[in-house]
Amino acid sequence: MASTPRVLVVGGGLAGLVAARHLAGGGVDATLLERRETVGGRVRTLERDGYRFDRGFQVLFPAYPAVRRELDLAALDLRRFTSGATIAHPGRRTVLADPRSAPGTLPATLRNPDITLGDRLRVARLWWELRRTDLETLFDGTNESDESIERYLRDRGFSDGFVETVVAPFYGGITLDRSLSTSRRVFEYTFRTLAAGGAAVPAAGMEAIPRQLADHVREVGGGVETGREVESVSSEGDSATVQLADGINGEVDAVVVATDPPTAHDLTGLESIPTDARGCVTQYYALPSGADLETGKRLLLNAVDDDGPNHVVPHSAVAPEYAPDGEALISATYLEGEDLGASGDGVRLESSSESDDGRDSEERDAELAARTRDALESWYPDRRFGDLEPLHTERVSFAQFDQPPGIHDRLPDPREPSGSIYLAGDYTRWSSIQGAMRSGREAARAVLEDLSG
């Protein structure tokens, strides 16, 4: 009787966890190796003093097809954002909301000077067109030639004000690219998905997602081993070898490399793996007792490209479980170009680390907090935020890979490495939770097909 094929999955992010689940469910002996002590990759949550701090600004789009397929959404106990946003200008704020979900906001939305009547009609037309689009064709190379989000919107006639004060900060939060130079395909996919299902976070924080996926792996007989760092992978003939940092060698039938892009590039040597990164720094604050940003469960977007944050998130208003009873938690996110002070794999540095100009993390954190206070006082001119309390700062240098127009046609295939080595990661699809989860499933399918062939 033939022995059961053995497969190792290197990396415990979303792609690796999904790959391990489908490999084990497909009848192979699958084990996932993660170098950290917890799974999750870029999707992690720190719990401290009754607060929950996600690793940078992260949300879940429940309407993503892979999310619906791979996760038990009911078990995640989702807390949903209200559709739309509060647009913050110096001295004033305006409301932009979907009247279907918040009818009471219709008068304020109609009076919003940041969006013209023509813009409203164009948004409705865009939604009508995209709802009839097969999402899975957007990244498979069969659709029309690509272009930037900015070019796409301007070609459709959207006003300068709408593009610059609404779309730029909103998609700055999604793509970490306020310049809107990202591929239109990302815009179309996320616009359609947001309109269909909005955005949410699990009550227990974003790390509840990889924890659930790890449970799924174990439920179908797969293994999950943390604290196991892989130094190299190689393939010869019909087998693959993994060299671990502790000196142990493992020979198996196949290896799925599901690490972050820079590590996958180093392990496989593939130049097609994108390593140009977009990063961000997110700082969390406790609001003064009884304070409220008066934005409900909507994002607060910075309409002006200045020294302030790109957006502010009212975490405890959306998910009360993110803060102790009676406390209010918000965060401010700054995009790349700021003093991120993060290591190459996006791991937050300790407070003793220094930036290029010699300042340590404590000094840089204090500067960010001051900038956030200045921004809030500009947006709320009748209030003062001197007692805004910084609680935690997450610096992430590699939050996403850069996605200029045309890049998705050049991304690697799961089978691109030689021999019995495969790839799983959002960098085989597009930078998102959807891309990561779908890539894991596709990598597992490729391995199972080749092992049975």
Backbone torsions as a table, in degrees:
resi	resn	phi	psi	omega
1	MET	NA	132.3	-179.4
2	ALA	-67.2	142.1	179.2
3	SER	-75.4	157.3	178.8
4	THR	-70.3	128.3	178.8
5	PRO	-59.3	143.3	177.9
6	ARG	-109.1	133.6	-179.7
7	VAL	-133.1	134.0	173.3
8	LEU	-106.3	137.9	174.1
9	VAL	-110.3	121.8	-177.2
10	VAL	-100.0	108.6	179.7
11	GLY	117.3	126.4	-175.4
12	GLY	-106.8	32.4	171.5
13	GLY	-78.8	-170.0	-176.2
14	LEU	-62.6	-41.4	-178.9
15	ALA	-63.9	-45.3	-179.4
16	GLY	-64.5	-40.0	-179.9
17	LEU	-65.4	-42.9	178.4
18	VAL	-65.9	-41.7	178.1
19	ALA	-60.0	-46.5	-179.1
20	ALA	-61.8	-39.2	179.6
21	ARG	-61.9	-46.8	-176.5
22	HIS	-75.4	-28.7	174.3
23	LEU	-66.6	-49.1	179.2
24	ALA	-63.0	-41.1	177.5
25	GLY	-65.8	-21.8	178.9
26	GLY	-87.9	3.5	172.4
27	GLY	99.8	6.7	177.5
28	VAL	-99.4	164.9	176.6
29	ASP	-85.5	97.3	-173.0
30	ALA	-110.5	131.2	176.4
31	THR	-130.6	132.8	177.5
32	LEU	-99.6	134.1	177.8
33	LEU	-113.9	123.6	179.8
34	GLU	-123.7	129.6	-175.4
35	ARG	-72.3	-28.2	177.6
36	ARG	-81.4	175.2	179.8
37	GLU	-84.2	-9.6	176.9
38	THR	-133.5	153.3	175.9
39	VAL	-83.7	170.2	175.8
40	GLY	130.6	-27.2	-178.5
41	GLY	60.3	-121.4	179.6
42	ARG	-78.7	-6.5	-178.1
43	VAL	-106.8	93.3	-177.6
44	ARG	-140.1	161.5	-179.5
45	THR	-137.2	132.2	174.9
46	LEU	-100.0	129.4	176.7
47	GLU	-109.1	126.9	-178.3
48	ARG	-154.8	129.4	175.5
49	ASP	53.8	35.2	177.7
50	GLY	85.7	-1.1	178.2
51	TYR	-102.5	155.8	173.4
52	ARG	-121.4	123.9	-179.8
53	PHE	-118.2	109.3	174.6
54	ASP	-70.5	156.9	-177.1
55	ARG	-78.1	83.1	-174.4
56	GLY	84.2	177.2	179.5
57	PHE	-74.0	113.9	179.3
58	GLN	-136.7	140.4	173.4
59	VAL	-139.1	163.8	177.2
60	LEU	-108.7	134.6	172.1
61	PHE	-97.7	101.9	-174.8
62	PRO	-62.4	-19.5	-178.6
63	ALA	-84.8	-3.2	174.7
64	TYR	-56.7	131.2	-179.8
65	PRO	-57.3	-42.7	-179.1
66	ALA	-68.0	-33.3	177.7
67	VAL	-63.9	-44.4	179.1
68	ARG	-65.3	-32.1	-177.4
69	ARG	-79.2	-38.4	-170.6
70	GLU	-96.4	-21.6	-172.8
71	LEU	-113.7	151.1	168.9
72	ASP	-92.2	93.2	-173.4
73	LEU	-64.9	-35.2	179.3
74	ALA	-62.2	-39.2	-179.2
75	ALA	-69.1	-23.6	178.7
76	LEU	-75.7	-13.5	176.5
77	ASP	53.4	63.0	-171.9
78	LEU	-68.6	145.0	171.9
79	ARG	-114.2	121.7	-168.9
80	ARG	-100.2	140.7	170.2
81	PHE	-74.1	153.2	171.1
82	THR	-80.3	135.9	-179.8
83	SER	-60.6	144.8	179.7
84	GLY	100.7	-161.9	-177.0
85	ALA	-163.1	162.1	167.7
86	THR	-100.8	125.1	-176.9
87	ILE	-96.7	120.4	-174.3
88	ALA	-102.8	123.3	173.4
89	HIS	-116.6	159.9	171.6
90	PRO	-57.1	117.6	176.4
91	GLY	88.3	-5.6	-179.2
92	ARG	-160.4	161.4	176.5
93	ARG	-136.2	144.9	177.9
94	THR	-127.2	160.2	-176.8
95	VAL	-113.0	133.5	173.4
96	LEU	-127.7	114.5	-174.5
97	ALA	-140.6	161.8	175.3
98	ASP	-88.0	109.4	-176.8
99	PRO	-63.1	-16.0	178.0
100	ARG	-66.7	-34.3	-178.5
101	SER	-99.6	-19.2	-179.4
102	ALA	-140.4	75.8	-175.9
103	PRO	-57.2	-30.4	-177.9
104	GLY	-66.7	-16.8	-179.4
105	THR	-89.5	-1.5	-174.9
106	LEU	-57.7	-47.6	179.8
107	PRO	-59.2	-44.0	-179.3
108	ALA	-66.3	-37.4	178.8
109	THR	-66.3	-41.2	-179.8
110	LEU	-66.9	-29.6	179.4
111	ARG	-86.1	-4.5	-173.8
112	ASN	-64.7	117.5	-178.8
113	PRO	-74.2	-8.9	-179.3
114	ASP	-79.6	-10.0	-179.5
115	ILE	-137.1	122.9	-178.4
116	THR	-81.6	168.9	175.5
117	LEU	-60.0	-39.7	177.8
118	GLY	-62.0	-39.6	177.4
119	ASP	-62.1	-41.6	180.0
120	ARG	-61.5	-42.6	179.6
121	LEU	-66.9	-37.3	179.4
122	ARG	-68.4	-38.1	176.1
123	VAL	-61.4	-44.7	179.9
124	ALA	-63.1	-40.9	178.9
125	ARG	-66.1	-41.2	179.1
126	LEU	-61.8	-44.5	178.0
127	TRP	-60.6	-41.6	-179.7
128	TRP	-63.1	-40.1	-179.8
129	GLU	-70.3	-45.0	-174.6
130	LEU	-73.3	-26.6	179.9
131	ARG	-67.2	-17.3	177.7
132	ARG	-98.6	4.4	-178.4
133	THR	-91.2	137.9	173.5
134	ASP	-76.2	108.2	-175.4
135	LEU	-56.7	-35.2	-174.4
136	GLU	-70.1	-11.2	177.8
137	THR	-88.2	-11.1	-173.7
138	LEU	-65.9	-31.0	-176.0
139	PHE	-113.5	11.1	-176.0
140	ASP	-97.7	7.6	174.4
141	GLY	85.1	-1.0	-179.3
142	THR	-94.1	-11.0	-180.0
143	ASN	-82.4	174.2	-175.6
144	GLU	-64.2	168.6	-176.3
145	SER	-56.2	151.0	-173.0
146	ASP	-88.6	163.2	175.7
147	GLU	-158.7	171.9	-179.6
148	SER	-73.4	160.7	176.2
149	ILE	-60.8	-43.3	-179.3
150	GLU	-59.6	-48.5	-179.4
151	ARG	-62.2	-41.1	-179.9
152	TYR	-59.6	-46.5	-177.7
153	LEU	-71.2	-40.4	-179.5
154	ARG	-68.7	-35.6	176.4
155	ASP	-64.4	-26.5	178.6
156	ARG	-88.0	0.7	172.6
157	GLY	91.1	10.1	178.6
158	PHE	-65.6	145.8	-176.1
159	SER	-71.1	155.9	177.0
160	ASP	-58.3	-42.9	-178.3
161	GLY	-60.3	-43.5	-179.3
162	PHE	-66.6	-44.5	-179.2
163	VAL	-63.6	-44.9	-170.9
164	GLU	-83.6	-31.6	-175.4
165	THR	-104.7	-16.4	-179.9
166	VAL	-113.6	-58.9	-175.1
167	VAL	-68.0	-42.4	-176.4
168	ALA	-58.0	-51.6	178.7
169	PRO	-71.1	-34.3	-179.1
170	PHE	-65.9	-49.0	178.6
171	TYR	-79.0	-15.7	167.3
172	GLY	-60.1	-36.4	176.8
173	GLY	-71.9	-33.9	-177.2
174	ILE	-81.6	-44.8	-174.0
175	THR	-105.4	-3.7	-174.8
176	LEU	57.1	33.8	-174.9
177	ASP	-142.5	85.7	-178.7
178	ARG	-68.0	-19.9	179.3
179	SER	-73.3	-9.8	-179.9
180	LEU	61.1	33.0	177.0
181	SER	-87.8	0.6	179.2
182	THR	-72.7	156.5	179.7
183	SER	-55.2	139.1	176.1
184	ARG	-60.2	-26.6	-178.1
185	ARG	-61.3	-37.1	177.0
186	VAL	-64.8	-42.6	178.5
187	PHE	-60.9	-49.8	-176.0
188	GLU	-62.0	-44.0	-178.5
189	TYR	-64.5	-47.4	-176.5
190	THR	-73.3	-35.6	176.8
191	PHE	-59.9	-48.7	179.1
192	ARG	-62.2	-43.6	-176.2
193	THR	-69.1	-41.9	178.3
194	LEU	-63.4	-42.4	179.9
195	ALA	-63.2	-30.5	-178.4
196	ALA	-82.7	-31.1	-172.5
197	GLY	-144.5	0.9	177.5
198	GLY	67.0	-161.2	-178.7
199	ALA	-130.9	152.6	-176.6
200	ALA	-155.8	170.2	170.5
201	VAL	-134.8	147.5	173.0
202	PRO	-64.8	147.0	179.8
203	ALA	-58.6	-31.2	-178.3
204	ALA	-90.9	8.3	-178.7
205	GLY	97.6	163.5	-175.0
206	MET	-63.7	-25.6	-179.9
207	GLU	-66.1	-13.6	175.0
208	ALA	-61.8	-24.7	179.8
209	ILE	-67.4	-57.4	178.0
210	PRO	-64.7	-30.2	176.7
211	ARG	-62.3	-42.0	178.0
212	GLN	-65.6	-41.1	179.1
213	LEU	-63.2	-38.5	177.3
214	ALA	-63.0	-38.9	175.9
215	ASP	-62.1	-38.7	178.3
216	HIS	-62.6	-38.9	178.5
217	VAL	-60.5	-48.3	-177.9
218	ARG	-65.9	-35.5	-178.5
219	GLU	-62.0	-29.3	180.0
220	VAL	-100.6	14.2	173.0
221	GLY	94.5	6.0	178.0
222	GLY	-82.7	162.9	179.1
223	GLY	-108.4	147.1	176.4
224	VAL	-129.5	113.9	-178.7
225	GLU	-119.6	120.6	178.9
226	THR	-99.8	166.2	-177.6
227	GLY	69.5	25.7	-178.5
228	ARG	-120.8	99.7	-176.8
229	GLU	-92.3	131.7	179.2
230	VAL	-99.2	129.4	-179.2
231	GLU	-95.6	-31.4	-179.6
232	SER	-157.8	157.7	173.5
233	VAL	-133.7	147.5	178.4
234	SER	-150.7	162.0	-178.9
235	SER	-140.9	138.6	176.0
236	GLU	-145.5	123.3	-178.1
237	GLY	69.0	-131.6	-177.1
238	ASP	-100.2	20.6	-179.2
239	SER	-136.9	170.8	178.8
240	ALA	-136.4	153.7	-179.4
241	THR	-125.1	137.9	177.7
242	VAL	-117.5	128.9	175.8
243	GLN	-104.6	119.7	-179.9
244	LEU	-92.8	158.0	-178.7
245	ALA	-63.1	-24.7	-180.0
246	ASP	-84.2	7.2	176.5
247	GLY	92.7	-5.6	-178.6
248	ILE	-80.5	136.3	173.8
249	ASN	-105.0	142.2	176.2
250	GLY	-131.0	126.1	177.0
251	GLU	-105.8	125.6	-175.4
252	VAL	-136.6	177.5	-178.9
253	ASP	-79.3	-27.0	179.3
254	ALA	-161.0	154.1	175.4
255	VAL	-127.8	133.8	173.3
256	VAL	-107.5	115.8	176.6
257	VAL	-85.7	112.9	-175.3
258	ALA	-127.7	37.5	-179.4
259	THR	-87.3	-177.6	172.6
260	ASP	-65.6	160.6	-175.0
261	PRO	-56.7	-46.9	-179.7
262	PRO	-60.0	-40.6	179.4
263	THR	-68.7	-39.7	177.3
264	ALA	-62.7	-38.9	177.0
265	HIS	-61.3	-44.6	-179.8
266	ASP	-67.1	-39.4	-177.4
267	LEU	-71.3	-35.9	-173.8
268	THR	-103.7	-22.7	-176.3
269	GLY	75.3	9.3	-177.9
270	LEU	-77.2	121.6	179.2
271	GLU	-75.0	-16.6	-179.2
272	SER	-76.4	-11.2	176.4
273	ILE	-76.2	121.5	-175.7
274	PRO	-72.1	134.1	179.4
275	THR	-123.2	-0.7	173.0
276	ASP	-74.1	127.6	-168.4
277	ALA	-114.5	156.4	166.2
278	ARG	-118.7	132.7	-176.9
279	GLY	-125.6	178.1	-179.9
280	CYS	-159.4	165.3	171.1
281	VAL	-130.7	128.0	-179.5
282	THR	-117.7	127.5	179.4
283	GLN	-116.0	132.9	-178.3
284	TYR	-101.7	144.8	-177.5
285	TYR	-138.0	150.3	166.9
286	ALA	-94.1	129.2	175.8
287	LEU	-77.8	152.2	174.5
288	PRO	-56.4	150.4	-177.6
289	SER	-53.9	128.3	177.7
290	GLY	82.3	-2.4	-179.1
291	ALA	-78.2	152.0	-178.7
292	ASP	-149.0	133.8	178.9
293	LEU	-80.3	-2.6	173.8
294	GLU	59.3	32.2	176.9
295	THR	-115.1	4.4	180.0
296	GLY	62.3	-131.1	179.6
297	LYS	-104.1	25.3	178.8
298	ARG	-101.9	151.5	172.3
299	LEU	-64.6	150.8	173.6
300	LEU	-107.4	111.0	-174.0
301	LEU	-100.6	136.1	177.0
302	ASN	-83.1	110.6	-176.8
303	ALA	-71.8	-17.0	-174.1
304	VAL	-112.1	132.0	178.4
305	ASP	-82.1	86.8	-175.3
306	ASP	-128.8	-155.4	-179.9
307	ASP	-81.2	-2.0	-178.9
308	GLY	-82.1	177.7	178.3
309	PRO	-68.9	156.7	175.5
310	ASN	-68.0	-39.2	179.8
311	HIS	-157.9	159.7	177.4
312	VAL	-123.2	137.7	-176.3
313	VAL	-115.3	126.5	176.8
314	PRO	-86.4	74.9	-169.5
315	HIS	-55.6	-51.2	-174.6
316	SER	-71.1	-21.6	174.6
317	ALA	-70.8	-36.4	177.8
318	VAL	-77.8	-47.7	-177.2
319	ALA	-131.0	94.9	-179.5
320	PRO	-55.8	-22.6	-179.2
321	GLU	-68.9	-10.0	179.5
322	TYR	-78.7	-6.7	-177.7
323	ALA	-142.6	156.9	175.1
324	PRO	-61.2	159.1	179.8
325	ASP	-53.6	130.2	176.3
326	GLY	83.5	-4.6	-179.7
327	GLU	-102.5	154.8	179.6
328	ALA	-118.0	130.9	-179.4
329	LEU	-118.6	129.3	173.0
330	ILE	-129.1	167.4	172.8
331	SER	-139.7	157.2	175.0
332	ALA	-126.0	132.9	-178.1
333	THR	-115.1	129.8	176.2
334	TYR	-109.4	139.1	-176.0
335	LEU	-89.7	174.8	-177.7
336	GLU	-57.8	156.8	-171.1
337	GLY	102.7	-18.7	173.9
338	GLU	-85.2	175.9	177.6
339	ASP	-81.8	84.3	-175.2
340	LEU	-69.5	-42.7	179.3
341	GLY	60.4	40.0	-179.0
342	ALA	-115.8	157.5	178.5
343	SER	-78.2	170.0	-172.5
344	GLY	-61.8	-31.0	-178.8
345	ASP	-92.8	8.0	175.1
346	GLY	85.3	7.5	179.5
347	VAL	-75.9	132.6	-179.2
348	ARG	-63.2	132.6	179.8
349	LEU	-82.4	157.9	177.2
350	GLU	-74.8	165.3	-173.4
351	SER	-65.2	-16.1	-179.9
352	SER	-80.2	-12.4	-178.9
353	SER	-68.4	151.3	-178.1
354	GLU	-118.9	149.7	174.2
355	SER	-84.4	177.3	-177.4
356	ASP	-61.3	-27.3	-179.0
357	ASP	-91.6	11.0	174.7
358	GLY	89.1	-4.2	179.9
359	ARG	-79.6	141.9	177.9
360	ASP	-88.8	176.0	-175.1
361	SER	-61.5	-36.2	-178.8
362	GLU	-62.6	-41.3	178.3
363	GLU	-66.4	-42.4	-179.4
364	ARG	-67.8	-37.2	176.6
365	ASP	-62.4	-41.6	-179.8
366	ALA	-65.0	-37.5	178.6
367	GLU	-65.9	-42.8	178.1
368	LEU	-62.2	-43.0	179.1
369	ALA	-60.2	-40.3	178.9
370	ALA	-64.5	-40.8	178.8
371	ARG	-65.3	-37.7	177.9
372	THR	-66.4	-43.3	177.4
373	ARG	-59.5	-44.0	179.8
374	ASP	-61.1	-42.0	-180.0
375	ALA	-64.2	-47.2	-179.5
376	LEU	-61.5	-41.0	179.8
377	GLU	-69.4	-26.3	174.1
378	SER	-71.4	-40.2	-178.6
379	TRP	-77.5	-27.7	179.7
380	TYR	-120.5	75.8	-171.2
381	PRO	-64.5	-16.2	179.8
382	ASP	-94.8	9.2	-177.9
383	ARG	-130.7	161.0	175.5
384	ARG	-123.4	144.9	-175.9
385	PHE	-124.0	32.7	-179.5
386	GLY	-62.5	-26.6	-179.3
387	ASP	-98.9	18.2	171.1
388	LEU	-63.3	124.5	-171.8
389	GLU	-105.1	112.3	174.8
390	PRO	-66.2	133.9	-178.1
391	LEU	-113.3	-35.5	-172.8
392	HIS	-164.7	145.5	177.7
393	THR	-128.7	130.7	175.7
394	GLU	-113.8	117.6	175.9
395	ARG	-106.0	119.4	-175.0
396	VAL	-125.3	107.6	-177.4
397	SER	-79.9	-29.9	178.8
398	PHE	-121.1	79.1	177.4
399	ALA	-86.5	-35.7	177.3
400	GLN	-145.3	158.0	167.2
401	PHE	-85.6	149.2	-178.3
402	ASP	-64.5	138.4	-174.9
403	GLN	-127.4	67.2	176.1
404	PRO	-70.4	166.0	178.2
405	PRO	-54.4	135.8	176.4
406	GLY	90.3	-13.1	-174.8
407	ILE	-65.7	-32.4	-174.8
408	HIS	-67.8	-20.1	175.7
409	ASP	-78.0	-11.5	-176.7
410	ARG	-109.7	2.9	-177.0
411	LEU	-73.2	153.5	-175.9
412	PRO	-72.6	154.7	174.0
413	ASP	-86.7	152.5	178.2
414	PRO	-56.1	-26.6	-178.6
415	ARG	-93.9	4.9	-171.9
416	GLU	-63.1	-36.7	176.0
417	PRO	-61.7	157.6	-176.7
418	SER	-76.7	155.7	172.8
419	GLY	64.9	-132.7	-173.7
420	SER	-99.4	31.0	177.5
421	ILE	-110.5	135.4	-176.8
422	TYR	-128.1	164.4	179.5
423	LEU	-116.1	141.2	169.3
424	ALA	-140.2	122.5	179.9
425	GLY	174.6	156.9	-179.6
426	ASP	-59.4	-21.0	-179.7
427	TYR	-71.5	-0.7	169.8
428	THR	-97.9	-6.1	180.0
429	ARG	-130.0	-83.1	173.8
430	TRP	-163.5	157.8	-169.1
431	SER	-77.9	99.6	-176.9
432	SER	-174.6	166.7	172.6
433	ILE	-62.7	-40.3	176.0
434	GLN	-58.0	-48.4	-178.8
435	GLY	-61.7	-41.1	-179.5
436	ALA	-64.9	-48.2	-177.1
437	MET	-66.6	-42.3	179.6
438	ARG	-65.3	-38.8	-179.5
439	SER	-62.3	-38.2	177.8
440	GLY	-61.7	-41.9	178.9
441	ARG	-66.7	-41.2	-178.8
442	GLU	-67.4	-38.4	178.0
443	ALA	-63.7	-43.6	178.5
444	ALA	-61.9	-40.7	179.3
445	ARG	-62.5	-41.7	180.0
446	ALA	-63.2	-43.5	-179.9
447	VAL	-63.1	-47.9	-177.3
448	LEU	-62.5	-40.2	178.4
449	GLU	-63.2	-43.6	-176.8
450	ASP	-71.6	-34.8	179.3
451	LEU	-69.7	-28.7	-178.5
452	SER	-92.7	-5.5	-174.3
453	GLY	-77.3	NA	NA
